[in-house]
Amino acid sequence: MLEDRERAPLYEALVAHDKLNMHAFHVPGHKQRPIEGDAQAIAYYDKLLSLDVTELSDTDDLHHPEGPLVEAQQLAANCWGAEETRFLVGGSTSGNLAMIIGLCHPGDLVIVQRNVHKSMVHGIMMAGARAVLLPPDIDSASGLATVPAESLLRASLERYPEAKAVILSSPNYYGMSSDLKPLIQAAHSFGIPVLIDEAHGPHFGLHPLFPQSALQAGADVAVQSTHKMLSAMTMGAMLHMQGNRLPRPSIRQALTMVQSSSPSFPIMGSLDLARWQLHTQGEKAFISPLEAVNLATKGLNDTSIRAIGYGEYASSNISYDPLKLVLFDATFTLSGFELKDELLHRKCVAEMADSTYVVMAFGTGSTKEDGECLSAALKAISDKISNKISGKSESNQAAHSISKQRIVNPYNGEITVPEPVFIGRKMEPTQAIRLEDSVGSISAEWVIPYPPGIPVLYPGETITSEIILQLQHWRHEGAQIQGAQDAELQYIQVQVDK
């Protein structure tokens, strides 16, 4: 088995095919050659295109693997501790769609974390399922959403024991995760499988400093974006399965529906190599990125910039991904968007930003030089902030207070099990009515206050007086509203009878 781990069977098959020097009379049209006459294209694409072939007798078929892809996927399952692993060339999106479509029939009910990725919602829509949308917990130290409380999930399972699945997303975009074991055990006590979008945690469980993986916590399915933090190419992801609660043949069939019949062999080869790196290097694969993070944070306390998960900004019940550095200006002079721009001017390109935070994502390709550059940039930005302010003025204290007000949990920890929602694919006739007059109407649009980025309303959800109070709260606090046609939330789009 050790010899197998040191091989990259699919990548090796692609290289071996290239060395045959065949004349290609098959797709793709570039025939493994870059654009003639373009020296720059040749320099960039020459080697990559030589691996960009199609399903041949010696390269295998993603949808009916019999050769190197079988071995590559088995090795991946061994690496991540799954019973079965499938390569994805459409990112985690394709895996999220497939596991829901493969599990659910029209009219089935699923229990879903309210702030899952939109691909999960699209999967529910495509399956024609109904969703019980559970609000997530809000971390008090950061104001960011995690997973729903165990008590709320248990109450939902007791009310809806017929649920086909519990669908969660962990870690969040900021690298934060709660203990999944109690949630998974609760679902399993009802015989219900747990499907987890673990897009941002493909490295979890692979180093002592990393949080536990979803599979280690007992999840039945975990979908990971291997490209996000490991060495696979963009759109390279994996779907891992274990246990006997799943209709695996149906999920495999769903994968053939949502993935291209002409999958990218360079992407699949890069998945094979990402697994090979972990099998051959083990924890050593993360020495460089962890060093980069340490260098970036070494002098952080001497600046006005702080990071979630460090010091007073850490919560005891949250696990933090050490490869996600979530930064913010503690003086609140700079918003997250402005801090992101300041970093960009200093050659540090962030993963994302919101109104408060900037996410810096490290990965297996991160270097010592990356960490040093970020450290210098943060010091320079802090110096620039210091030149603008003298200590924490009253206005800065007020800004801090306003920020904290905007990230309070509107759900107040109450155990209120929501009614199921059917999120249709077909656009129904709509009309705009005043928000205050919409009680009892069916929402025809998404309403997502940002922060915290949790949908308060889904299309197809009944508008209650409690929801209106929540929306009025966000409107009063000046939150940015996404999804709604009227960003001021004076009016809301509702469904009308045909």
C-alpha positions as CSV (number, residue, x, y, z in Angstrom):
1,M,0.0,0.0,0.0
2,L,2.9,2.4,0.8
3,E,4.1,2.0,-2.8
4,D,0.6,2.8,-4.1
5,R,0.5,5.9,-1.9
6,E,3.7,7.1,-3.6
7,R,2.2,6.9,-7.0
8,A,-0.1,9.4,-8.8
9,P,-1.7,6.9,-11.2
10,L,-3.9,9.3,-13.2
11,Y,-1.2,11.9,-13.6
12,E,1.3,9.2,-14.6
13,A,-1.1,7.9,-17.2
14,L,-1.4,11.4,-18.7
15,V,2.4,11.8,-18.9
16,A,2.8,8.4,-20.4
17,H,0.2,9.2,-23.1
18,D,2.0,12.4,-23.9
19,K,5.3,10.5,-24.4
20,L,3.6,8.3,-27.1
21,N,3.8,11.3,-29.5
22,M,0.5,10.2,-31.1
23,H,-1.3,12.2,-33.8
24,A,-4.5,13.3,-32.2
25,F,-7.7,12.9,-34.3
26,H,-9.9,13.4,-31.2
27,V,-11.1,16.3,-29.2
28,P,-10.0,18.8,-27.9
29,G,-9.3,20.9,-30.9
30,H,-6.0,22.3,-29.8
31,K,-4.5,18.8,-30.2
32,Q,-2.3,19.3,-27.2
33,R,-0.5,22.2,-28.8
34,P,-0.7,25.9,-27.9
35,I,-1.7,28.6,-30.4
36,E,0.8,28.8,-33.2
37,G,2.7,32.1,-33.5
38,D,1.9,33.3,-30.0
39,A,5.2,33.0,-28.0
40,Q,3.6,33.9,-24.8
41,A,0.8,31.4,-25.1
42,I,3.3,28.8,-26.0
43,A,5.3,29.6,-22.9
44,Y,2.3,29.5,-20.6
45,Y,0.3,26.6,-22.1
46,D,2.7,24.3,-23.8
47,K,3.1,21.8,-20.9
48,L,-0.4,22.1,-19.6
49,L,-2.1,21.4,-23.0
50,S,0.0,18.3,-23.4
51,L,-2.1,16.8,-20.5
52,D,-5.4,18.1,-21.8
53,V,-6.7,15.1,-23.5
54,T,-10.1,13.2,-23.6
55,E,-11.4,9.8,-22.5
56,L,-9.0,7.4,-24.3
57,S,-8.2,3.8,-23.7
58,D,-5.2,4.7,-21.5
59,T,-6.6,7.8,-19.8
60,D,-9.9,6.4,-18.4
61,D,-13.4,7.9,-18.1
62,L,-14.5,9.9,-15.1
63,H,-18.1,8.6,-15.4
64,H,-17.2,5.0,-15.9
65,P,-13.7,4.6,-14.4
66,E,-11.9,1.3,-15.0
67,G,-8.2,2.2,-15.0
68,P,-6.0,4.9,-13.4
69,L,-9.0,6.9,-12.2
70,V,-10.2,3.9,-10.1
71,E,-6.9,3.7,-8.4
72,A,-6.5,7.5,-8.0
73,Q,-9.9,7.8,-6.4
74,Q,-9.3,4.8,-4.1
75,L,-6.0,6.4,-3.0
76,A,-7.9,9.7,-2.3
77,A,-10.4,7.8,-0.2
78,N,-7.5,6.3,1.8
79,C,-5.9,9.7,2.3
80,W,-9.0,11.4,3.6
81,G,-10.4,8.5,5.5
82,A,-13.4,7.9,3.3
83,E,-15.0,4.6,2.2
84,E,-15.5,6.1,-1.3
85,T,-14.2,9.2,-3.0
86,R,-15.2,10.8,-6.3
87,F,-13.3,13.4,-8.2
88,L,-15.2,16.6,-9.1
89,V,-14.3,19.0,-12.0
90,G,-17.0,21.5,-11.3
91,G,-15.8,22.5,-7.8
92,S,-17.7,21.7,-4.7
93,T,-20.8,23.1,-6.4
94,S,-21.1,19.9,-8.5
95,G,-20.7,17.7,-5.4
96,N,-23.3,19.7,-3.4
97,L,-25.8,19.4,-6.2
98,A,-25.2,15.7,-6.7
99,M,-25.5,14.6,-3.1
100,I,-28.8,16.3,-2.7
101,I,-30.3,15.3,-6.1
102,G,-29.1,11.7,-5.5
103,L,-30.7,11.6,-2.1
104,C,-34.0,13.4,-2.5
105,H,-37.2,13.0,-4.5
106,P,-39.7,15.7,-5.2
107,G,-41.6,16.6,-2.1
108,D,-39.0,15.2,0.3
109,L,-38.1,17.2,3.3
110,V,-34.6,18.2,4.4
111,I,-33.3,20.1,7.4
112,V,-30.9,22.8,6.3
113,Q,-28.5,25.3,7.9
114,R,-30.0,28.6,6.7
115,N,-26.8,30.2,5.5
116,V,-25.4,27.3,3.3
117,H,-23.8,28.1,0.0
118,K,-26.2,28.8,-2.8
119,S,-25.2,25.6,-4.6
120,M,-26.9,23.7,-1.7
121,V,-30.1,25.7,-2.2
122,H,-29.9,25.1,-5.9
123,G,-29.6,21.4,-5.3
124,I,-32.7,21.5,-3.1
125,M,-34.5,23.5,-5.8
126,M,-33.5,21.0,-8.5
127,A,-34.6,18.0,-6.4
128,G,-37.9,19.6,-5.7
129,A,-37.5,19.1,-2.0
130,R,-38.9,21.2,0.9
131,A,-36.5,22.8,3.3
132,V,-36.6,23.5,7.1
133,L,-34.2,26.4,7.3
134,L,-32.4,26.6,10.6
135,P,-30.8,29.8,11.7
136,P,-27.1,29.4,12.6
137,D,-25.5,30.4,15.9
138,I,-23.7,33.7,15.9
139,D,-20.2,33.7,17.5
140,S,-20.1,36.4,20.2
141,A,-16.4,37.2,19.7
142,S,-16.6,37.9,16.0
143,G,-20.3,38.3,15.1
144,L,-20.0,35.6,12.4
145,A,-22.3,32.7,11.8
146,T,-21.4,29.1,12.5
147,V,-23.7,26.1,12.5
148,P,-27.2,25.8,14.2
149,A,-27.3,24.9,17.9
150,E,-27.7,21.3,18.8
151,S,-30.9,22.0,20.8
152,L,-32.5,23.6,17.7
153,L,-31.5,20.7,15.5
154,R,-32.8,18.1,18.0
155,A,-36.1,20.0,18.2
156,S,-36.3,20.0,14.4
157,L,-35.6,16.3,14.2
158,E,-38.3,15.5,16.7
159,R,-40.8,17.6,14.7
160,Y,-39.7,16.3,11.3
161,P,-38.4,12.7,11.8
162,E,-39.3,12.0,8.2
163,A,-36.4,14.3,7.0
164,K,-34.3,12.7,4.3
165,A,-31.1,14.6,5.4
166,V,-29.5,17.2,7.6
167,I,-27.5,19.6,5.5
168,L,-24.7,21.7,7.1
169,S,-21.8,23.9,6.0
170,S,-18.6,23.9,8.0
171,P,-16.1,25.5,8.2
172,N,-17.5,28.9,7.3
173,Y,-15.7,31.2,4.8
174,Y,-13.7,32.6,7.7
175,G,-12.2,29.2,8.7
176,M,-14.4,28.9,11.8
177,S,-16.0,25.6,12.8
178,S,-18.0,24.3,15.8
179,D,-18.0,20.7,17.1
180,L,-20.0,18.8,14.5
181,K,-20.2,15.5,16.5
182,P,-23.2,16.3,18.6
183,L,-25.2,17.5,15.5
184,I,-24.2,14.4,13.5
185,Q,-25.0,12.1,16.4
186,A,-28.4,13.7,16.8
187,A,-29.3,13.2,13.2
188,H,-28.0,9.6,13.2
189,S,-30.1,8.8,16.3
190,F,-33.1,9.4,13.9
191,G,-31.4,7.3,11.2
192,I,-30.9,10.5,9.1
193,P,-27.7,11.1,7.1
194,V,-25.7,14.3,7.4
195,L,-24.4,16.0,4.3
196,I,-21.7,18.6,4.9
197,D,-20.3,21.3,2.5
198,E,-16.7,21.3,3.7
199,A,-15.5,23.3,0.8
200,H,-13.1,25.4,2.9
201,G,-11.7,22.5,4.9
202,P,-10.0,20.0,2.5
203,H,-6.9,20.1,4.8
204,F,-8.9,19.5,8.1
205,G,-7.8,16.5,10.0
206,L,-4.5,16.2,8.2
207,H,-2.3,18.1,10.7
208,P,-2.4,18.3,14.5
209,L,-3.0,22.1,14.3
210,F,-6.0,21.8,12.0
211,P,-9.6,21.2,13.2
212,Q,-11.2,17.8,12.9
213,S,-12.7,16.9,9.5
214,A,-16.4,16.3,8.9
215,L,-15.7,12.7,8.1
216,Q,-13.8,12.3,11.4
217,A,-16.8,13.8,13.1
218,G,-19.0,11.1,11.5
219,A,-20.6,12.8,8.5
220,D,-22.0,10.6,5.8
221,V,-21.0,12.8,2.9
222,A,-18.4,15.6,2.8
223,V,-17.7,17.7,-0.2
224,Q,-14.3,19.5,-0.3
225,S,-12.8,22.1,-2.6
226,T,-9.4,20.6,-2.9
227,H,-8.3,23.6,-4.9
228,K,-9.0,26.1,-2.1
229,M,-6.3,25.3,0.4
230,L,-4.3,22.4,-1.2
231,S,-2.4,22.2,-4.5
232,A,-5.2,21.2,-7.0
233,M,-6.2,23.4,-9.8
234,T,-9.2,25.7,-9.6
235,M,-12.5,23.7,-9.9
236,G,-10.8,20.6,-8.5
237,A,-12.8,19.1,-5.7
238,M,-13.8,15.8,-4.1
239,L,-16.9,14.1,-2.8
240,H,-16.2,11.7,0.1
241,M,-18.8,9.1,1.3
242,Q,-18.9,6.7,4.2
243,G,-21.5,4.6,6.1
244,N,-24.7,2.8,5.0
245,R,-27.2,5.6,5.2
246,L,-26.7,6.8,1.7
247,P,-28.0,5.6,-1.7
248,R,-24.5,5.8,-3.2
249,P,-25.5,4.5,-6.7
250,S,-28.0,7.4,-6.9
251,I,-25.4,9.9,-5.9
252,R,-23.0,8.5,-8.5
253,Q,-25.7,8.8,-11.1
254,A,-26.4,12.4,-10.1
255,L,-22.7,13.2,-10.6
256,T,-23.0,12.1,-14.2
257,M,-25.9,14.5,-14.5
258,V,-24.2,17.6,-13.1
259,Q,-20.7,17.1,-14.3
260,S,-19.5,17.6,-17.8
261,S,-19.2,14.5,-20.1
262,S,-15.9,16.0,-21.2
263,P,-14.1,16.6,-17.9
264,S,-10.8,18.3,-17.6
265,F,-7.9,15.9,-17.3
266,P,-5.5,18.6,-16.1
267,I,-7.9,19.3,-13.2
268,M,-8.3,15.6,-12.4
269,G,-4.5,15.1,-12.7
270,S,-4.0,17.9,-10.3
271,L,-6.4,16.3,-7.8
272,D,-4.2,13.1,-8.0
273,L,-1.1,15.2,-7.4
274,A,-2.6,17.0,-4.4
275,R,-3.4,13.6,-2.8
276,W,0.1,12.4,-3.7
277,Q,1.7,15.4,-1.9
278,L,-0.2,14.6,1.3
279,H,0.6,10.9,1.1
280,T,4.3,11.4,0.5
281,Q,4.9,14.5,2.6
282,G,2.3,14.1,5.3
283,E,2.4,17.0,7.8
284,K,5.5,18.4,6.1
285,A,3.3,19.6,3.3
286,F,2.1,22.3,5.7
287,I,5.4,23.5,7.1
288,S,5.8,26.4,4.6
289,P,2.2,27.8,4.9
290,L,2.2,27.6,8.7
291,E,5.6,29.4,8.8
292,A,4.2,32.1,6.5
293,V,1.2,32.6,8.9
294,N,3.6,32.8,11.9
295,L,5.7,35.4,10.2
296,A,2.6,37.4,9.2
297,T,1.2,37.5,12.8
298,K,4.5,37.8,14.7
299,G,4.3,41.5,15.2
300,L,0.5,41.9,14.9
301,N,0.1,43.1,18.5
302,D,2.3,46.0,17.7
303,T,-0.1,47.2,15.1
304,S,-3.7,48.4,15.1
305,I,-4.7,45.3,13.1
306,R,-6.1,42.2,14.9
307,A,-7.1,38.7,13.8
308,I,-10.0,36.5,14.7
309,G,-9.0,33.5,16.8
310,Y,-6.2,35.3,18.5
311,G,-6.3,36.6,22.1
312,E,-9.6,38.3,23.1
313,Y,-11.0,37.6,19.6
314,A,-11.1,33.8,20.1
315,S,-14.1,31.8,21.4
316,S,-13.5,28.7,23.5
317,N,-16.2,26.7,21.6
318,I,-14.9,27.5,18.1
319,S,-12.1,25.8,16.2
320,Y,-10.1,28.1,13.9
321,D,-8.3,27.2,10.7
322,P,-4.7,28.4,11.2
323,L,-4.4,28.8,7.4
324,K,-7.2,31.4,7.4
325,L,-6.0,34.8,8.7
326,V,-9.1,36.9,9.3
327,L,-8.0,40.5,9.9
328,F,-9.7,43.7,10.9
329,D,-8.7,47.3,11.9
330,A,-9.3,47.4,15.7
331,T,-9.7,51.2,15.6
332,F,-12.4,50.8,13.0
333,T,-10.8,53.5,10.9
334,L,-10.8,51.2,7.9
335,S,-13.6,49.0,6.8
336,G,-12.8,45.5,5.7
337,F,-13.1,46.6,2.1
338,E,-10.7,49.5,2.7
339,L,-8.2,47.3,4.4
340,K,-8.4,44.9,1.5
341,D,-7.6,47.8,-0.9
342,E,-4.7,48.9,1.3
343,L,-3.3,45.4,1.2
344,L,-3.7,45.2,-2.5
345,H,-1.6,48.4,-2.9
346,R,1.1,46.6,-1.0
347,K,1.0,43.5,-3.3
348,C,-1.0,41.3,-0.9
349,V,-4.2,40.1,-2.7
350,A,-6.9,39.0,-0.2
351,E,-9.3,36.1,-0.7
352,M,-12.4,38.3,0.3
353,A,-13.6,41.1,2.4
354,D,-16.8,42.3,4.1
355,S,-17.6,45.5,5.9
356,T,-15.4,44.5,8.8
357,Y,-13.1,41.7,8.0
358,V,-10.5,40.7,5.4
359,V,-9.8,37.0,4.8
360,M,-6.2,36.0,3.9
361,A,-6.1,32.4,2.7
362,F,-2.8,30.5,3.0
363,G,-2.2,27.1,1.3
364,T,0.4,24.5,0.5
365,G,1.9,26.9,-2.0
366,S,2.4,29.7,0.5
367,T,6.0,30.7,1.2
368,K,8.0,32.5,3.8
369,E,8.2,35.5,1.5
370,D,4.4,35.7,1.5
371,G,4.3,35.9,5.2
372,E,7.1,38.6,5.4
373,C,5.3,40.7,2.7
374,L,2.0,40.6,4.6
375,S,3.7,41.4,7.9
376,A,5.4,44.5,6.4
377,A,2.1,45.5,4.7
378,L,0.2,45.4,8.0
379,K,2.8,47.4,9.8
380,A,2.7,50.0,7.0
381,I,-1.1,50.2,7.1
382,S,-1.1,50.5,10.9
383,D,1.4,53.4,10.7
384,K,-0.9,55.1,8.1
385,I,-3.8,54.7,10.4
386,S,-1.9,56.1,13.4
387,N,-1.1,59.2,11.3
388,K,-4.8,59.7,10.9
389,I,-5.9,59.3,14.5
390,S,-4.5,59.9,17.9
391,G,-5.5,57.0,20.0
392,K,-9.2,55.9,20.0
393,S,-11.3,59.0,19.6
394,E,-14.9,59.2,20.6
395,S,-15.9,58.8,17.0
396,N,-13.8,55.6,16.7
397,Q,-15.4,54.3,19.9
398,A,-18.8,55.0,18.5
399,A,-17.9,53.2,15.3
400,H,-16.8,50.2,17.3
401,S,-20.1,50.3,19.2
402,I,-22.1,50.5,16.0
403,S,-20.2,47.6,14.5
404,K,-21.0,45.4,17.6
405,Q,-24.6,46.3,17.3
406,R,-24.8,45.2,13.7
407,I,-23.5,41.7,14.5
408,V,-25.9,40.8,17.3
409,N,-27.9,37.6,16.9
410,P,-31.4,38.5,15.8
411,Y,-32.6,35.0,16.7
412,N,-31.7,35.4,20.4
413,G,-31.1,31.7,20.9
414,E,-34.8,30.9,20.9
415,I,-35.7,27.3,20.0
416,T,-38.3,27.9,17.3
417,V,-38.6,25.3,14.7
418,P,-39.4,26.9,11.3
419,E,-42.1,25.7,8.9
420,P,-40.9,23.9,5.7
421,V,-40.3,26.1,2.6
422,F,-40.6,25.1,-1.0
423,I,-38.1,27.0,-3.1
424,G,-39.4,26.7,-6.6
425,R,-37.3,26.9,-9.8
426,K,-40.0,28.7,-11.7
427,M,-40.4,32.5,-11.3
428,E,-43.9,33.2,-10.1
429,P,-45.8,36.5,-10.8
430,T,-44.7,39.1,-8.2
431,Q,-45.6,42.6,-7.0
432,A,-44.0,45.0,-4.6
433,I,-45.8,45.9,-1.4
434,R,-44.7,47.8,1.7
435,L,-42.7,45.7,4.1
436,E,-45.0,46.6,7.0
437,D,-48.0,45.3,5.0
438,S,-46.4,42.0,3.9
439,V,-47.4,39.8,6.9
440,G,-48.7,36.5,5.6
441,S,-47.5,37.0,2.0
442,I,-45.1,34.7,0.3
443,S,-41.7,36.2,-0.4
444,A,-40.6,36.3,-4.0
445,E,-37.0,37.3,-3.4
446,W,-34.0,36.7,-1.2
447,V,-33.4,39.2,1.5
448,I,-29.8,39.0,2.9
449,P,-28.5,41.6,5.4
450,Y,-24.8,42.0,5.2
451,P,-23.3,41.6,7.8
452,P,-23.9,38.9,8.9
453,G,-24.8,37.5,5.4
454,I,-27.6,35.2,6.6
455,P,-30.8,35.1,4.5
456,V,-33.7,36.4,6.6
457,L,-36.0,35.5,3.8
458,Y,-35.9,32.9,1.1
459,P,-38.2,32.9,-2.0
460,G,-41.2,30.9,-1.1
461,E,-41.0,31.6,2.6
462,T,-44.0,33.1,4.4
463,I,-43.4,36.6,5.8
464,T,-44.2,36.7,9.5
465,S,-44.3,39.6,12.0
466,E,-41.1,38.3,13.5
467,I,-39.3,38.4,10.2
468,I,-40.5,42.0,9.6
469,L,-39.1,43.0,13.0
470,Q,-35.7,41.4,12.0
471,L,-35.7,43.3,8.7
472,Q,-36.6,46.5,10.4
473,H,-33.7,45.9,12.8
474,W,-31.2,45.5,9.9
475,R,-32.7,48.5,8.1
476,H,-32.4,50.7,11.2
477,E,-28.8,49.6,11.6
478,G,-27.9,50.5,8.1
479,A,-26.9,47.0,7.0
480,Q,-26.3,46.4,3.3
481,I,-29.2,44.4,1.8
482,Q,-28.5,41.8,-0.9
483,G,-31.0,40.0,-3.0
484,A,-33.9,42.4,-2.5
485,Q,-34.9,44.7,-5.4
486,D,-35.4,47.5,-2.9
487,A,-32.1,47.8,-1.0
488,E,-33.8,50.3,1.4
489,L,-36.4,47.6,2.3
490,Q,-39.3,50.0,2.2
491,Y,-40.9,47.6,-0.3
492,I,-40.6,43.8,-0.8
493,Q,-41.4,41.5,-3.7
494,V,-44.1,39.0,-2.9
495,Q,-45.8,36.2,-4.9
496,V,-49.3,36.9,-6.3
497,D,-51.9,34.6,-7.5
498,K,-52.0,34.0,-11.3
